Amino acid sequence: MTENTFPICKVDALVHFFRNEVLTGQEAKHFTKNDITPTPKPDSIQKLYMRILQLLYNIRPECHYMVPIAENVPVLQECVIPVMSVYLRMCQFLPICHVYDFQLNDLLNPKAKRTITIMSGIVNFLNFRKLRFEMTSEYQQSFRADMDRLQAYTKGVKEAEKKIEKLTYAKELAAALSELQSATAHQYQEVNQRKVDVATLKDDIAKLKSQIVESPEELRNEMERMKENVKNIKLTKEQADERLVELQIKVQGINQSEAEILILYKLLQDLQAGMDKMNIQQEENQGIAALNEKMQKELKNLVSEEGQLKRALGMKNDKLSKQQIRRQKRKEAVEHDRQNCIGQYDQVHQKREEIVEQIREINRETQQIKEKIQGLRDVCSEATDKAQELYDRLLTTLDQFHKRFESHIVQGNEDIMKIKAHY
Protein backbone atom coordinates (compact mmCIF):
# COMPACT_ATOMS: atom_id res chain seq x y z
CA MET A 1 0.00 0.00 0.00
CA THR A 2 2.95 2.36 0.61
CA GLU A 3 4.25 1.78 -2.95
CA ASN A 4 1.01 2.51 -4.81
CA THR A 5 1.04 4.16 -8.24
CA PHE A 6 -2.12 6.25 -7.89
CA PRO A 7 -2.89 9.51 -6.03
CA ILE A 8 -4.71 9.41 -2.70
CA CYS A 9 -7.97 11.34 -2.99
CA LYS A 10 -9.61 13.41 -0.31
CA VAL A 11 -12.70 12.11 1.44
CA ASP A 12 -14.94 14.82 -0.05
CA ALA A 13 -13.72 13.98 -3.56
CA LEU A 14 -14.37 10.26 -2.95
CA VAL A 15 -17.89 10.92 -1.68
CA HIS A 16 -18.66 13.23 -4.64
CA PHE A 17 -17.31 10.72 -7.17
CA PHE A 18 -19.19 7.69 -5.80
CA ARG A 19 -22.44 9.63 -5.43
CA ASN A 20 -22.27 10.79 -9.06
CA GLU A 21 -20.66 7.82 -10.85
CA VAL A 22 -21.53 4.65 -8.88
CA LEU A 23 -24.50 5.09 -6.53
CA THR A 24 -28.02 6.07 -7.57
CA GLY A 25 -31.26 7.13 -5.93
CA GLN A 26 -31.54 6.97 -2.17
CA GLU A 27 -28.17 5.21 -1.82
CA ALA A 28 -26.39 8.21 -3.38
CA LYS A 29 -28.41 10.60 -1.22
CA HIS A 30 -27.63 8.78 2.06
CA PHE A 31 -23.93 8.15 1.32
CA THR A 32 -21.98 10.81 3.26
CA LYS A 33 -18.52 11.58 4.59
CA ASN A 34 -19.44 10.01 7.96
CA ASP A 35 -19.65 6.59 6.25
CA ILE A 36 -15.86 6.74 5.67
CA THR A 37 -14.40 8.85 8.45
CA PRO A 38 -13.55 8.82 11.30
CA THR A 39 -14.80 5.22 11.63
CA PRO A 40 -15.99 3.56 8.41
CA LYS A 41 -19.36 1.84 8.55
CA PRO A 42 -19.07 -1.80 7.42
CA ASP A 43 -22.59 -1.91 5.96
CA SER A 44 -22.07 1.22 3.84
CA ILE A 45 -18.63 0.06 2.64
CA GLN A 46 -19.99 -3.39 1.71
CA LYS A 47 -22.92 -1.89 -0.22
CA LEU A 48 -20.54 0.46 -2.04
CA TYR A 49 -18.29 -2.44 -3.08
CA MET A 50 -21.39 -4.36 -4.27
CA ARG A 51 -22.40 -1.41 -6.46
CA ILE A 52 -18.86 -1.14 -7.87
CA LEU A 53 -18.95 -4.84 -8.79
CA GLN A 54 -22.37 -4.32 -10.38
CA LEU A 55 -21.01 -1.40 -12.44
CA LEU A 56 -17.95 -3.33 -13.65
CA TYR A 57 -19.09 -6.96 -13.90
CA ASN A 58 -22.93 -6.62 -13.85
CA ILE A 59 -23.12 -8.63 -10.60
CA ARG A 60 -26.27 -7.49 -8.85
CA PRO A 61 -26.20 -7.18 -5.03
CA GLU A 62 -28.77 -9.93 -4.56
CA CYS A 63 -26.45 -12.38 -6.35
CA HIS A 64 -24.08 -12.25 -3.35
CA TYR A 65 -26.81 -13.72 -1.12
CA MET A 66 -27.53 -16.72 -3.37
CA VAL A 67 -26.63 -20.26 -2.21
CA PRO A 68 -26.97 -23.48 -4.25
CA ILE A 69 -30.16 -25.39 -3.36
CA ALA A 70 -28.29 -28.65 -2.76
CA GLU A 71 -26.05 -27.06 -0.13
CA ASN A 72 -27.13 -27.41 3.49
CA VAL A 73 -25.80 -24.19 4.97
CA PRO A 74 -26.34 -23.58 8.69
CA VAL A 75 -28.38 -20.56 9.65
CA LEU A 76 -25.42 -18.96 11.42
CA GLN A 77 -23.35 -19.05 8.19
CA GLU A 78 -25.97 -17.38 5.99
CA CYS A 79 -24.92 -13.91 7.18
CA VAL A 80 -21.30 -14.71 6.23
CA ILE A 81 -22.10 -15.72 2.62
CA PRO A 82 -22.52 -12.19 1.12
CA VAL A 83 -19.42 -10.92 2.90
CA MET A 84 -17.30 -13.81 1.62
CA SER A 85 -18.73 -13.39 -1.90
CA VAL A 86 -17.83 -9.68 -1.96
CA TYR A 87 -14.42 -10.43 -0.47
CA LEU A 88 -13.53 -13.06 -3.10
CA ARG A 89 -14.64 -10.87 -6.01
CA MET A 90 -12.85 -7.81 -4.64
CA CYS A 91 -9.68 -9.92 -4.27
CA GLN A 92 -9.95 -10.65 -8.01
CA PHE A 93 -10.72 -7.03 -8.98
CA LEU A 94 -8.43 -4.90 -6.78
CA PRO A 95 -5.08 -6.16 -8.21
CA ILE A 96 -6.16 -4.40 -11.43
CA CYS A 97 -6.25 -1.19 -9.34
CA HIS A 98 -2.73 -1.94 -7.93
CA VAL A 99 -4.17 -2.88 -4.53
CA TYR A 100 -2.68 -6.26 -3.60
CA ASP A 101 -3.28 -6.65 0.12
CA PHE A 102 -7.07 -6.52 0.46
CA GLN A 103 -8.14 -8.36 3.60
CA LEU A 104 -11.36 -9.69 5.07
CA ASN A 105 -10.94 -7.25 7.92
CA ASP A 106 -11.38 -4.41 5.36
CA LEU A 107 -15.01 -5.51 5.06
CA LEU A 108 -15.82 -6.56 8.63
CA ASN A 109 -13.86 -3.91 10.54
CA PRO A 110 -12.55 -1.33 8.02
CA LYS A 111 -10.03 1.31 8.98
CA ALA A 112 -10.30 4.85 7.66
CA LYS A 113 -6.81 5.12 6.16
CA ARG A 114 -6.88 1.75 4.37
CA THR A 115 -10.42 2.36 3.16
CA ILE A 116 -9.46 5.73 1.66
CA THR A 117 -6.45 4.17 -0.08
CA ILE A 118 -8.52 1.32 -1.54
CA MET A 119 -11.23 3.72 -2.71
CA SER A 120 -8.59 5.99 -4.28
CA GLY A 121 -7.28 3.04 -6.31
CA ILE A 122 -10.83 2.21 -7.43
CA VAL A 123 -11.49 5.85 -8.39
CA ASN A 124 -8.24 5.96 -10.38
CA PHE A 125 -9.23 2.79 -12.29
CA LEU A 126 -12.79 4.03 -12.96
CA ASN A 127 -11.46 7.36 -14.31
CA PHE A 128 -9.02 5.47 -16.56
CA ARG A 129 -11.87 3.21 -17.71
CA LYS A 130 -14.11 6.20 -18.49
CA LEU A 131 -11.29 7.94 -20.45
CA ARG A 132 -10.67 4.82 -22.53
CA PHE A 133 -14.38 4.47 -23.25
CA GLU A 134 -14.47 8.06 -24.53
CA MET A 135 -11.41 7.54 -26.73
CA THR A 136 -12.87 4.30 -28.11
CA SER A 137 -16.18 6.00 -28.88
CA GLU A 138 -14.31 8.82 -30.69
CA TYR A 139 -12.36 6.27 -32.75
CA GLN A 140 -15.59 4.44 -33.61
CA GLN A 141 -17.32 7.67 -34.65
CA SER A 142 -14.38 8.71 -36.84
CA PHE A 143 -14.27 5.21 -38.36
CA ARG A 144 -18.01 5.33 -39.11
CA ALA A 145 -17.61 8.81 -40.68
CA ASP A 146 -14.70 7.55 -42.84
CA MET A 147 -16.75 4.52 -43.92
CA ASP A 148 -19.74 6.74 -44.79
CA ARG A 149 -17.43 9.06 -46.75
CA LEU A 150 -15.89 6.07 -48.56
CA GLN A 151 -19.34 4.75 -49.47
CA ALA A 152 -20.33 8.22 -50.72
CA TYR A 153 -17.13 8.41 -52.82
CA THR A 154 -17.74 4.93 -54.22
CA LYS A 155 -21.33 5.83 -55.09
CA GLY A 156 -20.16 9.08 -56.74
CA VAL A 157 -17.57 7.18 -58.79
CA LYS A 158 -20.20 4.69 -59.99
CA GLU A 159 -22.57 7.51 -60.93
CA ALA A 160 -19.71 9.27 -62.74
CA GLU A 161 -18.95 6.09 -64.69
CA LYS A 162 -22.60 5.84 -65.72
CA LYS A 163 -22.61 9.51 -66.79
CA ILE A 164 -19.39 8.96 -68.75
CA GLU A 165 -21.07 6.08 -70.58
CA LYS A 166 -24.06 8.34 -71.33
CA LEU A 167 -21.64 11.07 -72.47
CA THR A 168 -19.96 8.63 -74.89
CA TYR A 169 -23.40 7.71 -76.27
CA ALA A 170 -24.22 11.45 -76.59
CA LYS A 171 -21.05 12.04 -78.59
CA GLU A 172 -22.02 9.23 -80.99
CA LEU A 173 -25.50 10.78 -81.32
CA ALA A 174 -23.95 14.19 -81.99
CA ALA A 175 -21.79 12.72 -84.77
CA ALA A 176 -24.83 10.96 -86.29
CA LEU A 177 -26.84 14.19 -86.03
CA SER A 178 -24.15 16.18 -87.87
CA GLU A 179 -24.10 13.58 -90.66
CA LEU A 180 -27.90 13.71 -90.84
CA GLN A 181 -27.86 17.53 -91.02
CA SER A 182 -25.32 17.45 -93.86
CA ALA A 183 -27.43 14.87 -95.74
CA THR A 184 -30.57 16.95 -95.16
CA ALA A 185 -28.85 20.08 -96.49
CA HIS A 186 -27.76 18.17 -99.61
CA GLN A 187 -31.29 16.91 -100.19
CA TYR A 188 -32.70 20.43 -99.71
CA GLN A 189 -30.28 21.57 -102.41
CA GLU A 190 -31.48 18.79 -104.73
CA VAL A 191 -35.16 19.77 -104.09
CA ASN A 192 -34.40 23.40 -104.85
CA GLN A 193 -32.59 22.33 -108.01
CA ARG A 194 -35.63 20.28 -109.07
CA LYS A 195 -37.91 23.26 -108.40
CA VAL A 196 -35.65 25.39 -110.62
CA ASP A 197 -35.85 22.70 -113.32
CA VAL A 198 -39.66 22.64 -113.12
CA ALA A 199 -39.77 26.41 -113.42
CA THR A 200 -37.48 26.33 -116.51
CA LEU A 201 -39.70 23.61 -118.05
CA LYS A 202 -42.80 25.70 -117.53
CA ASP A 203 -41.02 28.58 -119.26
CA ASP A 204 -40.06 26.31 -122.12
CA ILE A 205 -43.67 25.11 -122.43
CA ALA A 206 -44.88 28.68 -122.59
CA LYS A 207 -42.35 29.48 -125.29
CA LEU A 208 -43.29 26.34 -127.22
CA LYS A 209 -46.97 27.23 -127.08
CA SER A 210 -46.13 30.59 -128.61
CA GLN A 211 -44.07 28.90 -131.33
CA ILE A 212 -46.70 26.26 -132.21
CA VAL A 213 -47.27 26.07 -135.97
CA GLU A 214 -50.46 25.09 -137.61
CA SER A 215 -48.94 21.99 -139.15
CA PRO A 216 -50.77 19.00 -137.60
CA GLU A 217 -47.80 16.75 -137.77
CA GLU A 218 -45.55 19.17 -136.03
CA LEU A 219 -48.34 19.86 -133.60
CA ARG A 220 -48.77 16.17 -132.99
CA ASN A 221 -45.05 15.73 -132.52
CA GLU A 222 -44.90 18.72 -130.25
CA MET A 223 -47.84 17.40 -128.26
CA GLU A 224 -46.16 14.04 -127.87
CA ARG A 225 -42.99 15.69 -126.71
CA MET A 226 -44.92 17.83 -124.32
CA LYS A 227 -46.79 14.77 -122.99
CA GLU A 228 -43.51 13.02 -122.48
CA ASN A 229 -42.12 16.10 -120.76
CA VAL A 230 -45.25 16.30 -118.59
CA LYS A 231 -44.93 12.63 -117.69
CA ASN A 232 -41.30 13.18 -116.81
CA ILE A 233 -42.21 16.27 -114.80
CA LYS A 234 -44.97 14.32 -112.95
CA LEU A 235 -42.58 11.50 -112.21
CA THR A 236 -40.00 14.00 -111.05
CA LYS A 237 -42.65 15.75 -108.93
CA GLU A 238 -43.77 12.47 -107.39
CA GLN A 239 -40.18 11.56 -106.66
CA ALA A 240 -39.64 15.03 -105.18
CA ASP A 241 -42.81 14.64 -103.04
CA GLU A 242 -41.64 11.27 -101.81
CA ARG A 243 -38.23 12.70 -101.16
CA LEU A 244 -39.88 15.63 -99.36
CA VAL A 245 -41.89 13.24 -97.13
CA GLU A 246 -38.75 11.33 -96.35
CA LEU A 247 -37.02 14.60 -95.55
CA GLN A 248 -39.90 15.68 -93.30
CA ILE A 249 -39.70 12.36 -91.45
CA LYS A 250 -35.97 12.85 -91.09
CA VAL A 251 -36.55 16.43 -89.87
CA GLN A 252 -38.96 15.14 -87.24
CA GLY A 253 -36.33 12.59 -86.22
CA ILE A 254 -33.80 15.41 -86.12
CA ASN A 255 -36.10 17.44 -83.86
CA GLN A 256 -36.49 14.44 -81.56
CA SER A 257 -32.74 13.97 -81.67
CA GLU A 258 -32.28 17.63 -80.76
CA ALA A 259 -34.61 17.14 -77.74
CA GLU A 260 -32.61 14.08 -76.74
CA ILE A 261 -29.43 16.06 -77.24
CA LEU A 262 -30.78 18.80 -74.94
CA ILE A 263 -31.54 16.15 -72.32
CA LEU A 264 -28.07 14.71 -72.81
CA TYR A 265 -26.68 18.24 -72.53
CA LYS A 266 -28.39 18.62 -69.16
CA LEU A 267 -27.04 15.25 -68.19
CA LEU A 268 -23.59 16.38 -69.26
CA GLN A 269 -23.96 19.49 -67.12
CA ASP A 270 -24.99 17.30 -64.16
CA LEU A 271 -22.03 15.08 -64.96
CA GLN A 272 -19.75 18.11 -65.00
CA ALA A 273 -21.10 19.17 -61.61
CA GLY A 274 -20.59 15.61 -60.35
CA MET A 275 -17.06 15.63 -61.76
CA ASP A 276 -16.40 18.93 -59.99
CA LYS A 277 -17.70 17.44 -56.74
CA MET A 278 -15.58 14.36 -57.37
CA ASN A 279 -12.54 16.58 -57.93
CA ILE A 280 -13.29 18.37 -54.66
CA GLN A 281 -13.64 14.99 -52.94
CA GLN A 282 -10.39 13.86 -54.54
CA GLU A 283 -8.72 16.99 -53.20
CA GLU A 284 -10.19 16.18 -49.80
CA ASN A 285 -8.88 12.61 -50.19
CA GLN A 286 -5.47 13.99 -51.04
CA GLY A 287 -5.63 16.20 -47.94
CA ILE A 288 -6.66 13.16 -45.91
CA ALA A 289 -3.82 11.16 -47.46
CA ALA A 290 -1.37 13.94 -46.59
CA LEU A 291 -2.80 14.02 -43.09
CA ASN A 292 -2.48 10.23 -42.99
CA GLU A 293 1.18 10.47 -44.00
CA LYS A 294 1.69 13.09 -41.32
CA MET A 295 -0.02 10.88 -38.79
CA GLN A 296 2.12 7.93 -39.91
CA LYS A 297 5.24 10.01 -39.35
CA GLU A 298 3.96 10.96 -35.94
CA LEU A 299 3.14 7.30 -35.37
CA LYS A 300 6.73 6.37 -36.23
CA ASN A 301 7.96 8.99 -33.81
CA LEU A 302 5.58 7.63 -31.22
CA VAL A 303 6.80 4.10 -31.97
CA SER A 304 10.37 5.20 -31.35
CA GLU A 305 9.29 6.93 -28.17
CA GLU A 306 7.36 3.80 -27.28
CA GLY A 307 10.53 1.77 -27.72
CA GLN A 308 12.36 4.06 -25.35
CA LEU A 309 9.47 3.91 -22.93
CA LYS A 310 9.38 0.13 -23.24
CA ARG A 311 13.04 -0.06 -22.33
CA ALA A 312 12.40 2.21 -19.36
CA LEU A 313 9.32 0.19 -18.59
CA GLY A 314 11.36 -3.01 -18.77
CA MET A 315 13.72 -1.70 -16.14
CA LYS A 316 10.77 -0.60 -14.07
CA ASN A 317 9.06 -3.95 -14.60
CA ASP A 318 12.16 -5.70 -13.26
CA LYS A 319 11.84 -3.68 -10.09
CA LEU A 320 8.09 -4.24 -10.05
CA SER A 321 8.55 -7.97 -10.62
CA LYS A 322 10.75 -8.14 -7.56
CA GLN A 323 8.21 -6.13 -5.62
CA GLN A 324 5.47 -8.32 -7.07
CA ILE A 325 7.29 -11.43 -5.86
CA ARG A 326 7.49 -9.96 -2.38
CA ARG A 327 3.87 -8.95 -2.57
CA GLN A 328 2.93 -12.39 -3.86
CA LYS A 329 4.73 -13.99 -0.95
CA ARG A 330 2.95 -11.66 1.44
CA LYS A 331 -0.31 -12.35 -0.36
CA GLU A 332 0.26 -16.11 -0.10
CA ALA A 333 1.03 -15.70 3.59
CA VAL A 334 -2.12 -13.62 4.01
CA GLU A 335 -4.10 -16.18 2.03
CA HIS A 336 -2.66 -18.93 4.18
CA ASP A 337 -3.58 -16.98 7.29
CA ARG A 338 -7.02 -16.38 5.88
CA GLN A 339 -7.50 -20.07 5.16
CA ASN A 340 -6.28 -20.84 8.67
CA CYS A 341 -8.71 -18.26 10.04
CA ILE A 342 -11.53 -19.77 8.04
CA GLY A 343 -10.55 -23.26 9.25
CA GLN A 344 -10.31 -22.02 12.82
CA TYR A 345 -13.62 -20.24 12.36
CA ASP A 346 -15.20 -23.52 11.18
CA GLN A 347 -13.66 -25.38 14.13
CA VAL A 348 -14.77 -22.67 16.55
CA HIS A 349 -18.24 -22.75 15.00
CA GLN A 350 -18.33 -26.55 15.34
CA LYS A 351 -17.10 -26.36 18.94
CA ARG A 352 -19.62 -23.61 19.57
CA GLU A 353 -22.42 -25.84 18.32
CA GLU A 354 -21.14 -28.66 20.55
CA ILE A 355 -20.94 -26.27 23.51
CA VAL A 356 -24.43 -24.97 22.72
CA GLU A 357 -25.70 -28.56 22.74
CA GLN A 358 -23.86 -29.22 26.01
CA ILE A 359 -25.33 -26.04 27.49
CA ARG A 360 -28.78 -27.18 26.45
CA GLU A 361 -28.16 -30.58 28.10
CA ILE A 362 -26.84 -28.87 31.23
CA ASN A 363 -29.88 -26.59 31.25
CA ARG A 364 -32.14 -29.62 31.08
CA GLU A 365 -30.21 -31.32 33.89
CA THR A 366 -30.25 -28.05 35.89
CA GLN A 367 -34.00 -27.85 35.45
CA GLN A 368 -34.37 -31.40 36.68
CA ILE A 369 -32.06 -30.68 39.62
CA LYS A 370 -34.05 -27.53 40.41
CA GLU A 371 -37.22 -29.57 40.38
CA LYS A 372 -35.60 -32.15 42.72
CA ILE A 373 -34.29 -29.36 44.97
CA GLN A 374 -37.77 -27.87 45.12
CA GLY A 375 -39.18 -31.27 46.08
CA LEU A 376 -36.48 -31.71 48.70
CA ARG A 377 -37.16 -28.23 49.98
CA ASP A 378 -40.82 -29.11 50.37
CA VAL A 379 -39.90 -32.35 52.18
CA CYS A 380 -37.36 -30.50 54.34
CA SER A 381 -39.94 -27.86 55.23
CA GLU A 382 -42.36 -30.54 56.31
CA ALA A 383 -39.60 -32.33 58.29
CA THR A 384 -38.55 -28.99 59.79
CA ASP A 385 -42.10 -28.28 60.88
CA LYS A 386 -42.32 -31.71 62.50
CA ALA A 387 -38.90 -31.28 64.14
CA GLN A 388 -39.97 -27.86 65.37
CA GLU A 389 -43.07 -29.37 66.98
CA LEU A 390 -40.96 -32.12 68.55
CA TYR A 391 -38.48 -29.49 69.71
CA ASP A 392 -41.23 -27.43 71.29
CA ARG A 393 -42.65 -30.50 73.02
CA LEU A 394 -39.19 -31.50 74.19
CA LEU A 395 -38.57 -27.99 75.57
CA THR A 396 -41.84 -28.03 77.48
CA THR A 397 -41.07 -31.51 78.78
CA LEU A 398 -37.55 -30.45 79.79
CA ASP A 399 -38.92 -27.38 81.51
CA GLN A 400 -41.36 -29.53 83.44
CA PHE A 401 -38.56 -32.00 84.21
CA HIS A 402 -36.28 -29.20 85.41
CA LYS A 403 -39.05 -27.80 87.56
CA ARG A 404 -39.73 -31.24 89.08
CA PHE A 405 -35.99 -31.84 89.47
CA GLU A 406 -35.57 -28.51 91.22
CA SER A 407 -38.54 -29.26 93.48
CA HIS A 408 -37.06 -32.67 94.31
CA ILE A 409 -33.67 -31.06 94.98
CA VAL A 410 -35.27 -28.48 97.21
CA GLN A 411 -37.23 -31.17 99.01
CA GLY A 412 -34.13 -33.35 99.27
CA ASN A 413 -32.16 -30.47 100.75
CA GLU A 414 -34.91 -29.86 103.25
CA ASP A 415 -34.97 -33.52 104.16
CA ILE A 416 -31.17 -33.46 104.56
CA MET A 417 -31.33 -30.41 106.69
CA LYS A 418 -34.03 -32.09 108.83
CA ILE A 419 -31.90 -35.16 109.12
CA LYS A 420 -28.85 -33.15 110.11
CA ALA A 421 -30.87 -31.28 112.62
CA HIS A 422 -32.23 -34.52 114.09
CA TYR A 423 -28.82 -36.07 114.45
Disulfide bonds with the S-S distance in Angstrom:
none
